[in-house]
Amino acid sequence: AQSVTQLDSQVPVFEEAPVELRCNYSSSVSVYLFWYVQYPNQGLQLLLKYLSGSTLVESINGFEAEFNKSQTSFHLRKPSVHISDTAEYFCAVSSMNTGFQKLVFGTGTRLLVSP
Amino acid sequence: EAGVAQSPRYKIIEKRQSVAFWCNPISGHATLYWYQQILGQGPKLLIQFQNNGVVDDSQLPKDRFSAERLKGVDSTLKIQPAKLEDSAVYLCASSPVGTSGNYEQFFGPGTRLTVL
């Protein structure tokens, strides 16, 4: 079985500052890794995913995440955040055996961007 | 393309009452999921349908929760009777189906249930 740990429940940051949201996972098999974003009163949206190949993956709005197999981590980073990035971010994992269908989510990190 | 629709968006009931949630997936998506998201936790899968058949309901509390997907399109999730610990956001998601199983899940806005 897989599990995900997001140690930070809330991360406050000032606009234009860099941010890192931490995610660690546990699995006995190879995995796919995901970051989802949930804006207030909206459903989850896929931000980016790691399937294979390059360990650094990027989203269209400036976020990036790096898969580190030795540290079993998939931290999310952005060099300069905007007010509009305020949202809850969920890290998720699925095993390669089950594909994208069996997602296990972390508890989420609320990113609060202030002026 | 329209997204996943859910209704109602909010529901407040008293414990021991019944409640039902409705989900309309993206057109053509064969796989439908219901998740429970308790405050402070990540979404947890309750049940997964492929067309109108159940693929996985191992985490559905079957003594009080039931779900159906008639005709392989819309789905309803029912709780009867509700308990205080059922207070949560209930998310519906859908995805296409294929042999690899590697298709993104698209989520609806959720229904926020408060049980008093």
Interface residues (C-beta under 8 A of the other chain):
Chain A: V4 S9 Y32 N41 Q42 G43 L44 Q45 L46 L51 F90 A92 T98 G99 F100 Q101 K102 L103 V104 F105 G106 T107 G108
Chain B: G3 V4 T31 G40 Q41 G42 P43 K44 L45 Q48 V55 D56 L91 A93 S95 S100 G101 N102 Y103 E104 Q105 F106 F107 G108 P109 G110
